[in-house]
Amino acid sequence: MRVKVNGKQWTVTDEAVAGLCDHEGNHVSIAPGQEPRERLDTLLHEGIHMCRPELGEDNVARMAKVLTTLLWKDGWRRRRRRRRRKART
């Protein structure tokens, strides 16, 4: 997925790490196979790093946890992407 944050184009991909934010390459890696709530927390955590790189890890983790709890209690869940059908020729 691609997303624009603070005027920079970022790429977010599924990779083997739990979560990693690379500011030089404008790239975020998220581990596939995480439970839905854990993935939401990881996405929020890395998103906070994208927006506020100056924040320390403890502050980022605390903010992500609060936002995850808030969104989860409000019913936010990941929707599975539908497979695109091949066009008939």
C-alpha angles and dihedrals in degrees: 000000000000125000135175115229125175091346094308126111110231131192120215117196139171110251140152098275123085089237136328132178116204110192095184093055096032088232134136122195122203124187113243118229097042117145111260097255092045090050091050090051091048093049092049091045093052091041089057089051088052093052100036111026091166093067119101122243094254092054092046092049092049093049092047091050092052093047092046091052092047095049094041092052089050090057102256111159135164115265116216114239116244117237113248115242117234113248114250114240 
